[in-house]
C-alpha cells in the first residue's frame, strides 16, 4: 500500500483508494460474522432496498479483530499524527435488486451520547435510539472515513460519485457557488479494498443496475473531543 500517496490524496483531493487491504479469507470471516447477527436488533434496518447495521461494533463486537488487521492499523497510524479513535461504524448492504439511490450531499452528522444546548452544535436528530448533531466544521474537517468494500463496486452497483476537492469549501449550502456536481469521479473499488474520504466531500450513490450486491463497512475516525457535556456515543480507542 502506498500510504504516503493515500494521505496526500485524502487531504488534498478528498478521497483515495487502496487495494488489497483484506485477503479473501479475512473477507469471508467478516461476512460470516455479519451474517449471524439477529435481524431483530434495534440497530438493524432491513427492507427490500437496503440492509444496514448501525453502531456496528457495539452490535457485533466480534468484528473488531477481523476489521483491524495489520494493514488497517498501519494505515490509520500513518494517517493520524496524534491519538485517534473510532466515532461511528455502519454496515451497508445494497442488494442486487435495489433501486435505492442517494443524491449529492456531505456527511454532516456525528453520533453523540445525549442532547444538550451547546454553541455551534446544530440540526439535532434522534433515529434508532441514537442522537445525531452537526458539530463545528473543524470536527468534520478532522474526520476521516474508511469504507471497507466486501464486494467489487463500480458505477453499476452503487459506487460513490465524488466531486474532487469539494471538501476544501467547508459546509456547502445548496444555493452556494461551491455546490456543483459537474465532472464527478466514480470511485470503483475492488473487493478487499478500502476507500478513504473526507465527510465534507460532495458525494452521491446511484441505483444498482447490474444485479450485483454491494456491501460496505463505513468507519469514521477522529482525534478531537467534543464540547462538554457532549461525548462521542460510539467512541472506541484503537489498540
C-alpha positions in Angstrom: 0.0 0.0 0.0 1.3 3.5 -0.9 0.4 5.2 2.4 2.1 8.5 1.6 0.1 8.8 -1.6 -3.2 7.9 0.2 -2.6 10.5 2.9 -1.8 13.3 0.4 -4.8 12.4 -1.8 -7.4 12.2 1.0 -6.2 15.6 2.4 -5.8 17.4 -1.0 -8.4 15.8 -3.2 -10.8 14.5 -0.5 -10.6 10.7 -1.2 -8.2 7.9 -2.0 -8.5 4.2 -2.9 -6.3 1.4 -1.6 -6.4 -2.2 -3.0 -5.9 -5.5 -1.2 -6.2 -4.3 2.4 -8.1 -7.6 3.2 -7.5 -11.1 1.9 -10.3 -13.4 0.6 -10.1 -15.4 3.9 -10.4 -12.2 6.0 -13.4 -11.1 3.9 -15.1 -14.4 4.4 -14.6 -14.2 8.1 -16.1 -10.7 8.2 -19.1 -11.7 6.1 -19.8 -14.8 8.2 -19.7 -12.7 11.4 -22.2 -10.2 10.0 -24.5 -12.9 8.6 -25.0 -14.3 12.1 -26.5 -11.0 13.5 -30.1 -11.1 14.6 -32.5 -9.1 12.4 -34.4 -8.1 15.5 -31.7 -5.9 16.8 -32.7 -2.2 17.2 -29.6 -1.3 15.2 -30.7 -3.2 12.1 -32.6 -1.6 9.2 -33.9 -4.2 6.8 -36.1 -3.9 3.7 -36.0 -4.8 0.0 -33.8 -1.8 -0.9 -31.3 -1.7 2.0 -29.9 -3.7 4.8 -27.9 -1.6 7.4 -26.5 -2.2 10.9 -25.7 0.9 12.8 -23.5 1.0 15.9 -21.8 -2.0 14.2 -19.1 -2.8 16.6 -21.5 -2.5 19.6 -23.9 -4.8 17.8 -21.2 -7.3 16.7 -18.1 -6.8 18.9 -16.6 -9.9 17.4 -15.8 -7.9 14.3 -13.2 -5.8 15.9 -10.2 -8.2 15.5 -11.3 -9.0 12.0 -11.6 -5.4 10.8 -8.5 -4.0 12.5 -5.9 -6.2 10.8 -2.3 -5.1 10.4 -2.9 -3.4 7.1 -5.7 -1.2 8.5 -3.8 -0.4 11.7 -0.8 0.6 9.7 -2.9 2.8 7.5 -4.6 4.5 10.5 -1.3 5.1 12.3 0.1 6.7 9.2 -3.0 8.9 8.6 -3.2 10.4 12.1 -0.4 12.4 13.7 -1.9 12.0 17.2 -4.1 9.7 19.2 -7.2 8.8 17.2 -10.4 6.8 17.9 -13.4 5.3 16.1 -16.5 7.6 16.3 -19.0 5.7 14.1 -19.4 2.3 12.5 -22.1 1.3 10.0 -22.6 -1.7 7.7 -24.4 -1.1 4.4 -25.7 -3.7 2.0 -27.1 -2.5 -1.3 -28.9 -5.7 -2.5 -28.9 -6.9 -6.1 -32.3 -5.5 -6.9 -32.0 -2.2 -5.0 -33.5 0.9 -6.6 -32.1 2.9 -3.7 -30.0 6.0 -4.6 -28.5 8.8 -2.6 -28.3 12.3 -4.1 -25.3 14.6 -3.6 -24.6 15.5 0.0 -22.0 16.0 2.6 -21.8 13.8 5.8 -22.6 16.5 8.4 -23.9 14.5 11.4 -22.0 12.8 14.2 -23.3 10.4 16.8 -23.4 11.7 20.4 -24.5 10.3 23.7 -27.1 12.9 24.7 -28.8 16.1 23.5 -27.6 19.4 25.0 -27.7 23.0 24.1 -24.1 23.7 23.1 -22.8 26.5 20.9 -22.2 25.6 17.3 -23.8 22.2 17.6 -27.0 22.3 15.4 -29.5 20.3 13.4 -30.3 17.7 16.1 -31.8 14.3 15.1 -32.9 11.2 17.0 -33.0 7.9 15.0 -32.7 4.3 16.0 -32.3 5.4 19.7 -29.3 7.5 18.7 -28.8 11.3 18.9 -27.1 12.9 15.9 -25.9 16.5 15.6 -23.9 18.7 13.2 -20.8 19.7 15.1 -18.4 22.7 14.4 -16.9 22.5 11.0 -13.4 21.8 12.4 -14.5 18.5 13.8 -15.9 17.4 10.4 -12.7 18.6 8.7 -10.6 16.4 11.1 -12.7 13.3 10.4 -11.5 10.6 8.1 -13.9 7.9 6.8 -12.8 4.5 5.7 -15.1 2.4 3.6 -14.2 -1.3 3.6 -15.5 -3.0 0.4 -16.7 -6.6 0.8 -17.7 -6.8 -2.9 -16.4 -5.3 -6.2 -18.0 -1.9 -6.5 -18.4 0.1 -9.7 -20.7 2.6 -11.4 -23.3 -0.2 -11.9 -23.9 -1.2 -8.3 -23.6 2.0 -6.3 -20.0 3.1 -6.3 -19.7 6.6 -4.9 -19.6 9.6 -7.2 -17.5 12.3 -5.7 -16.6 15.9 -6.6 -12.8 16.2 -6.0 -11.6 18.9 -3.7 -15.2 20.0 -2.7 -14.3 19.2 0.9 -12.0 22.2 0.9 -15.0 24.6 0.9 -16.3 23.6 4.3 -20.1 23.1 4.8 -21.7 24.0 1.5 -25.2 25.4 1.0 -27.1 24.1 -2.0 -27.5 27.6 -3.3 -23.8 28.4 -2.9 -21.4 28.8 -5.8 -19.4 25.9 -4.3 -22.3 23.5 -4.7 -21.7 22.0 -8.1 -21.8 18.3 -9.3 -20.3 18.6 -12.7 -17.4 16.2 -13.6 -17.8 13.7 -10.8 -15.2 11.0 -10.2 -16.6 7.4 -10.0 -14.9 5.6 -7.2 -14.7 2.0 -8.3 -13.2 -0.2 -5.6 -12.2 -3.9 -5.8 -13.3 -6.4 -3.2 -11.0 -6.2 -0.2 -10.1 -2.6 -1.0 -10.6 0.5 1.2 -11.8 3.9 0.1 -10.7 6.9 2.3 -12.8 10.0 2.2 -13.4 13.3 3.9 -17.0 13.6 5.1 -17.3 17.1 3.6 -16.6 15.9 0.1 -19.8 16.1 -2.1 -20.8 12.5 -2.9 -23.7 10.5 -4.2 -24.6 6.9 -5.0 -26.7 5.7 -8.0 -29.1 2.8 -8.3 -27.9 -0.7 -8.8 -28.3 -1.8 -12.5 -26.1 -4.9 -12.8 -27.8 -7.1 -10.2 -24.6 -7.3 -8.2 -24.6 -6.8 -4.4 -22.6 -4.0 -2.8 -21.6 -4.4 0.8 -19.6 -1.8 2.6 -18.4 -1.2 6.2 -18.3 2.5 6.9 -15.9 3.6 9.7 -15.3 7.2 10.9 -12.3 8.3 12.9 -11.3 11.5 14.7 -8.9 12.7 17.4 -10.9 15.6 18.9 -13.0 15.6 22.0 -16.4 17.3 21.8 -17.6 20.3 23.8 -18.9 19.3 27.2 -21.3 17.8 28.2 -21.3 16.0 24.8 -19.4 12.8 24.1 -19.0 10.6 21.1 -21.6 7.9 21.6 -19.6 5.1 19.8 -16.1 6.2 20.8 -13.7 3.3 20.7 -10.0 3.5 21.2 -8.0 1.5 18.7 -5.4 -0.7 20.3 
